[in-house]
Amino acid sequence: MNDHFSKHLVDVETWLERELAGIRTGRANPALVEAISVNCYGGTTPLQQVASIHAPEPQALVIQPWDPSITKDIEKAIMTSGLGINPVADGKIIRLPFPPMTEDRRLELTKLVNDKAEQAKVRLRTFREETIKKLKLQQKAGDISEDGLNLDLKNIQSQMDESTERINQQLSKKTSELMAI
Protein backbone atom coordinates (compact mmCIF):
# COMPACT_ATOMS: atom_id res chain seq x y z
CA MET A 1 0.00 0.00 0.00
CA ASN A 2 2.81 2.44 0.88
CA ASP A 3 4.62 1.83 -2.43
CA HIS A 4 1.41 2.60 -4.32
CA PHE A 5 0.90 5.71 -2.19
CA SER A 6 4.49 6.88 -2.77
CA LYS A 7 4.16 6.37 -6.52
CA HIS A 8 0.98 8.43 -6.59
CA LEU A 9 2.68 11.27 -4.72
CA VAL A 10 5.52 11.27 -7.26
CA ASP A 11 2.98 11.23 -10.12
CA VAL A 12 1.26 14.34 -8.72
CA GLU A 13 4.57 16.15 -8.26
CA THR A 14 5.61 15.25 -11.83
CA TRP A 15 2.25 16.49 -13.14
CA LEU A 16 2.75 19.81 -11.36
CA GLU A 17 6.28 20.13 -12.69
CA ARG A 18 5.02 19.67 -16.28
CA GLU A 19 2.16 22.12 -15.73
CA LEU A 20 4.49 24.77 -14.31
CA ALA A 21 7.01 24.26 -17.13
CA GLY A 22 4.27 25.22 -19.58
CA ILE A 23 3.67 28.57 -17.88
CA ARG A 24 5.61 31.36 -19.48
CA THR A 25 8.19 33.24 -17.45
CA GLY A 26 10.37 36.07 -18.71
CA ARG A 27 12.40 33.68 -20.89
CA ALA A 28 11.41 31.65 -23.91
CA ASN A 29 11.38 27.95 -23.07
CA PRO A 30 10.57 25.09 -25.49
CA ALA A 31 8.42 23.47 -22.76
CA LEU A 32 5.92 26.28 -23.29
CA VAL A 33 4.87 24.90 -26.67
CA GLU A 34 5.93 21.23 -26.72
CA ALA A 35 2.53 19.89 -25.72
CA ILE A 36 0.43 22.13 -27.99
CA SER A 37 -1.82 19.88 -30.08
CA VAL A 38 -1.41 20.30 -33.82
CA ASN A 39 -4.21 19.16 -36.14
CA CYS A 40 -2.37 17.40 -38.93
CA TYR A 41 -2.42 14.14 -40.84
CA GLY A 42 -6.07 13.55 -39.90
CA GLY A 43 -5.54 13.73 -36.11
CA THR A 44 -3.95 15.73 -33.33
CA THR A 45 -0.28 15.40 -32.45
CA PRO A 46 1.84 17.20 -29.83
CA LEU A 47 4.06 19.84 -31.43
CA GLN A 48 7.23 18.19 -30.14
CA GLN A 49 6.42 15.13 -32.29
CA VAL A 50 6.17 17.07 -35.57
CA ALA A 51 8.89 19.71 -35.22
CA SER A 52 12.12 20.64 -33.51
CA ILE A 53 11.89 23.51 -31.03
CA HIS A 54 14.86 25.72 -30.12
CA ALA A 55 15.43 28.82 -27.99
CA PRO A 56 18.24 30.63 -29.85
CA GLU A 57 17.81 33.70 -27.65
CA PRO A 58 16.05 34.46 -24.34
CA GLN A 59 13.07 36.22 -25.95
CA ALA A 60 12.36 33.90 -28.91
CA LEU A 61 11.65 30.33 -29.91
CA VAL A 62 12.24 28.82 -33.33
CA ILE A 63 10.09 25.93 -34.51
CA GLN A 64 11.23 23.91 -37.50
CA PRO A 65 8.58 21.48 -38.78
CA TRP A 66 9.95 18.19 -40.06
CA ASP A 67 7.34 18.39 -42.81
CA PRO A 68 7.04 21.95 -44.19
CA SER A 69 3.52 21.20 -45.45
CA ILE A 70 2.16 21.42 -41.86
CA THR A 71 3.64 24.88 -41.12
CA LYS A 72 0.18 26.50 -41.38
CA ASP A 73 -1.28 23.85 -39.05
CA ILE A 74 1.41 24.60 -36.47
CA GLU A 75 0.80 28.35 -36.75
CA LYS A 76 -2.94 27.85 -36.23
CA ALA A 77 -2.34 25.58 -33.20
CA ILE A 78 -0.07 28.17 -31.57
CA MET A 79 -2.52 31.03 -32.19
CA THR A 80 -5.42 29.08 -30.65
CA SER A 81 -3.38 27.73 -27.72
CA GLY A 82 -3.98 30.72 -25.45
CA LEU A 83 -0.25 31.37 -25.16
CA GLY A 84 -0.76 34.94 -26.36
CA ILE A 85 2.12 34.82 -28.86
CA ASN A 86 1.70 35.45 -32.58
CA PRO A 87 3.83 33.10 -34.68
CA VAL A 88 5.80 34.50 -37.60
CA ALA A 89 6.31 32.05 -40.47
CA ASP A 90 9.61 32.55 -42.24
CA GLY A 91 9.82 30.02 -45.04
CA LYS A 92 10.48 26.63 -43.45
CA ILE A 93 10.62 27.86 -39.84
CA ILE A 94 8.27 29.58 -37.43
CA ARG A 95 9.53 32.23 -35.04
CA LEU A 96 7.81 32.99 -31.75
CA PRO A 97 8.88 36.38 -30.39
CA PHE A 98 8.21 36.75 -26.66
CA PRO A 99 7.61 40.36 -25.66
CA PRO A 100 8.50 41.38 -22.11
CA MET A 101 5.69 40.62 -19.68
CA THR A 102 3.71 43.35 -18.01
CA GLU A 103 3.29 43.48 -14.24
CA ASP A 104 -0.41 42.60 -14.62
CA ARG A 105 0.45 39.53 -16.71
CA ARG A 106 3.04 38.45 -14.12
CA LEU A 107 0.44 38.70 -11.35
CA GLU A 108 -2.10 36.81 -13.47
CA LEU A 109 0.40 34.01 -14.10
CA THR A 110 1.35 33.93 -10.40
CA LYS A 111 -2.31 33.33 -9.60
CA LEU A 112 -2.40 30.51 -12.19
CA VAL A 113 0.73 28.94 -10.64
CA ASN A 114 -0.88 29.09 -7.19
CA ASP A 115 -4.02 27.43 -8.59
CA LYS A 116 -1.98 24.60 -10.13
CA ALA A 117 -0.14 24.03 -6.84
CA GLU A 118 -3.44 23.95 -4.97
CA GLN A 119 -4.82 21.41 -7.48
CA ALA A 120 -1.80 19.21 -6.79
CA LYS A 121 -2.33 19.47 -3.03
CA VAL A 122 -6.02 18.62 -3.40
CA ARG A 123 -5.08 15.53 -5.41
CA LEU A 124 -2.67 14.50 -2.67
CA ARG A 125 -5.25 14.99 0.09
CA THR A 126 -7.92 13.10 -1.86
CA PHE A 127 -5.61 10.16 -2.45
CA ARG A 128 -4.50 10.19 1.21
CA GLU A 129 -8.14 9.99 2.36
CA GLU A 130 -8.87 7.12 -0.06
CA THR A 131 -5.77 5.27 1.17
CA ILE A 132 -6.71 5.77 4.82
CA LYS A 133 -10.23 4.44 4.16
CA LYS A 134 -8.76 1.32 2.53
CA LEU A 135 -6.36 0.77 5.42
CA LYS A 136 -9.15 1.11 7.99
CA LEU A 137 -11.25 -1.41 6.08
CA GLN A 138 -8.27 -3.79 6.04
CA GLN A 139 -7.88 -3.31 9.80
CA LYS A 140 -11.59 -3.99 10.38
CA ALA A 141 -11.31 -7.14 8.26
CA GLY A 142 -8.37 -8.25 10.38
CA ASP A 143 -5.82 -8.03 7.57
CA ILE A 144 -3.65 -5.60 9.54
CA SER A 145 -3.33 -4.95 13.25
CA GLU A 146 -4.16 -1.68 14.98
CA ASP A 147 -0.44 -1.08 15.53
CA GLY A 148 0.19 -1.77 11.85
CA LEU A 149 -2.58 0.66 10.93
CA ASN A 150 -1.11 3.37 13.17
CA LEU A 151 2.34 2.83 11.69
CA ASP A 152 0.94 3.04 8.15
CA LEU A 153 -0.97 6.22 9.03
CA LYS A 154 2.21 7.84 10.41
CA ASN A 155 4.14 6.85 7.28
CA ILE A 156 1.42 8.24 5.02
CA GLN A 157 1.38 11.55 6.88
CA SER A 158 5.15 11.77 6.76
CA GLN A 159 5.15 11.17 3.00
CA MET A 160 2.35 13.72 2.58
CA ASP A 161 4.32 16.35 4.51
CA GLU A 162 7.43 15.75 2.38
CA SER A 163 5.47 15.87 -0.87
CA THR A 164 3.64 19.04 0.18
CA GLU A 165 6.98 20.66 0.97
CA ARG A 166 8.32 19.75 -2.49
CA ILE A 167 5.17 21.22 -4.08
CA ASN A 168 5.66 24.41 -2.05
CA GLN A 169 9.27 24.58 -3.26
CA GLN A 170 8.16 24.22 -6.89
CA LEU A 171 5.58 26.96 -6.32
CA SER A 172 8.11 29.28 -4.72
CA LYS A 173 10.66 28.73 -7.50
CA LYS A 174 8.15 29.37 -10.28
CA THR A 175 6.72 32.44 -8.55
CA SER A 176 10.24 33.86 -8.19
CA GLU A 177 10.88 33.24 -11.90
CA LEU A 178 7.65 34.99 -12.83
CA MET A 179 8.28 38.03 -10.71
CA ALA A 180 11.94 38.45 -11.79
CA ILE A 181 12.30 41.27 -14.28
C-alpha positions as CSV (number, residue, x, y, z in Angstrom):
1,M,0.0,0.0,0.0
2,N,2.8,2.4,0.9
3,D,4.6,1.8,-2.4
4,H,1.4,2.6,-4.3
5,F,0.9,5.7,-2.2
6,S,4.5,6.9,-2.8
7,K,4.2,6.4,-6.5
8,H,1.0,8.4,-6.6
9,L,2.7,11.3,-4.7
10,V,5.5,11.3,-7.3
11,D,3.0,11.2,-10.1
12,V,1.3,14.3,-8.7
13,E,4.6,16.1,-8.3
14,T,5.6,15.2,-11.8
15,W,2.3,16.5,-13.1
16,L,2.7,19.8,-11.4
17,E,6.3,20.1,-12.7
18,R,5.0,19.7,-16.3
19,E,2.2,22.1,-15.7
20,L,4.5,24.8,-14.3
21,A,7.0,24.3,-17.1
22,G,4.3,25.2,-19.6
23,I,3.7,28.6,-17.9
24,R,5.6,31.4,-19.5
25,T,8.2,33.2,-17.4
26,G,10.4,36.1,-18.7
27,R,12.4,33.7,-20.9
28,A,11.4,31.7,-23.9
29,N,11.4,28.0,-23.1
30,P,10.6,25.1,-25.5
31,A,8.4,23.5,-22.8
32,L,5.9,26.3,-23.3
33,V,4.9,24.9,-26.7
34,E,5.9,21.2,-26.7
35,A,2.5,19.9,-25.7
36,I,0.4,22.1,-28.0
37,S,-1.8,19.9,-30.1
38,V,-1.4,20.3,-33.8
39,N,-4.2,19.2,-36.1
40,C,-2.4,17.4,-38.9
41,Y,-2.4,14.1,-40.8
42,G,-6.1,13.6,-39.9
43,G,-5.5,13.7,-36.1
44,T,-4.0,15.7,-33.3
45,T,-0.3,15.4,-32.4
46,P,1.8,17.2,-29.8
47,L,4.1,19.8,-31.4
48,Q,7.2,18.2,-30.1
49,Q,6.4,15.1,-32.3
50,V,6.2,17.1,-35.6
51,A,8.9,19.7,-35.2
52,S,12.1,20.6,-33.5
53,I,11.9,23.5,-31.0
54,H,14.9,25.7,-30.1
55,A,15.4,28.8,-28.0
56,P,18.2,30.6,-29.8
57,E,17.8,33.7,-27.7
58,P,16.0,34.5,-24.3
59,Q,13.1,36.2,-25.9
60,A,12.4,33.9,-28.9
61,L,11.6,30.3,-29.9
62,V,12.2,28.8,-33.3
63,I,10.1,25.9,-34.5
64,Q,11.2,23.9,-37.5
65,P,8.6,21.5,-38.8
66,W,10.0,18.2,-40.1
67,D,7.3,18.4,-42.8
68,P,7.0,22.0,-44.2
69,S,3.5,21.2,-45.4
70,I,2.2,21.4,-41.9
71,T,3.6,24.9,-41.1
72,K,0.2,26.5,-41.4
73,D,-1.3,23.8,-39.0
74,I,1.4,24.6,-36.5
75,E,0.8,28.3,-36.8
76,K,-2.9,27.9,-36.2
77,A,-2.3,25.6,-33.2
78,I,-0.1,28.2,-31.6
79,M,-2.5,31.0,-32.2
80,T,-5.4,29.1,-30.7
81,S,-3.4,27.7,-27.7
82,G,-4.0,30.7,-25.4
83,L,-0.3,31.4,-25.2
84,G,-0.8,34.9,-26.4
85,I,2.1,34.8,-28.9
86,N,1.7,35.5,-32.6
87,P,3.8,33.1,-34.7
88,V,5.8,34.5,-37.6
89,A,6.3,32.1,-40.5
90,D,9.6,32.5,-42.2
91,G,9.8,30.0,-45.0
92,K,10.5,26.6,-43.5
93,I,10.6,27.9,-39.8
94,I,8.3,29.6,-37.4
95,R,9.5,32.2,-35.0
96,L,7.8,33.0,-31.8
97,P,8.9,36.4,-30.4
98,F,8.2,36.7,-26.7
99,P,7.6,40.4,-25.7
100,P,8.5,41.4,-22.1
101,M,5.7,40.6,-19.7
102,T,3.7,43.4,-18.0
103,E,3.3,43.5,-14.2
104,D,-0.4,42.6,-14.6
105,R,0.5,39.5,-16.7
106,R,3.0,38.4,-14.1
107,L,0.4,38.7,-11.4
108,E,-2.1,36.8,-13.5
109,L,0.4,34.0,-14.1
110,T,1.4,33.9,-10.4
111,K,-2.3,33.3,-9.6
112,L,-2.4,30.5,-12.2
113,V,0.7,28.9,-10.6
114,N,-0.9,29.1,-7.2
115,D,-4.0,27.4,-8.6
116,K,-2.0,24.6,-10.1
117,A,-0.1,24.0,-6.8
118,E,-3.4,23.9,-5.0
119,Q,-4.8,21.4,-7.5
120,A,-1.8,19.2,-6.8
121,K,-2.3,19.5,-3.0
122,V,-6.0,18.6,-3.4
123,R,-5.1,15.5,-5.4
124,L,-2.7,14.5,-2.7
125,R,-5.3,15.0,0.1
126,T,-7.9,13.1,-1.9
127,F,-5.6,10.2,-2.4
128,R,-4.5,10.2,1.2
129,E,-8.1,10.0,2.4
130,E,-8.9,7.1,-0.1
131,T,-5.8,5.3,1.2
132,I,-6.7,5.8,4.8
133,K,-10.2,4.4,4.2
134,K,-8.8,1.3,2.5
135,L,-6.4,0.8,5.4
136,K,-9.2,1.1,8.0
137,L,-11.2,-1.4,6.1
138,Q,-8.3,-3.8,6.0
139,Q,-7.9,-3.3,9.8
140,K,-11.6,-4.0,10.4
141,A,-11.3,-7.1,8.3
142,G,-8.4,-8.3,10.4
143,D,-5.8,-8.0,7.6
144,I,-3.6,-5.6,9.5
145,S,-3.3,-5.0,13.3
146,E,-4.2,-1.7,15.0
147,D,-0.4,-1.1,15.5
148,G,0.2,-1.8,11.9
149,L,-2.6,0.7,10.9
150,N,-1.1,3.4,13.2
151,L,2.3,2.8,11.7
152,D,0.9,3.0,8.1
153,L,-1.0,6.2,9.0
154,K,2.2,7.8,10.4
155,N,4.1,6.9,7.3
156,I,1.4,8.2,5.0
157,Q,1.4,11.5,6.9
158,S,5.2,11.8,6.8
159,Q,5.2,11.2,3.0
160,M,2.4,13.7,2.6
161,D,4.3,16.3,4.5
162,E,7.4,15.7,2.4
163,S,5.5,15.9,-0.9
164,T,3.6,19.0,0.2
165,E,7.0,20.7,1.0
166,R,8.3,19.7,-2.5
167,I,5.2,21.2,-4.1
168,N,5.7,24.4,-2.1
169,Q,9.3,24.6,-3.3
170,Q,8.2,24.2,-6.9
171,L,5.6,27.0,-6.3
172,S,8.1,29.3,-4.7
173,K,10.7,28.7,-7.5
174,K,8.1,29.4,-10.3
175,T,6.7,32.4,-8.5
176,S,10.2,33.9,-8.2
177,E,10.9,33.2,-11.9
178,L,7.6,35.0,-12.8
179,M,8.3,38.0,-10.7
180,A,11.9,38.5,-11.8
181,I,12.3,41.3,-14.3
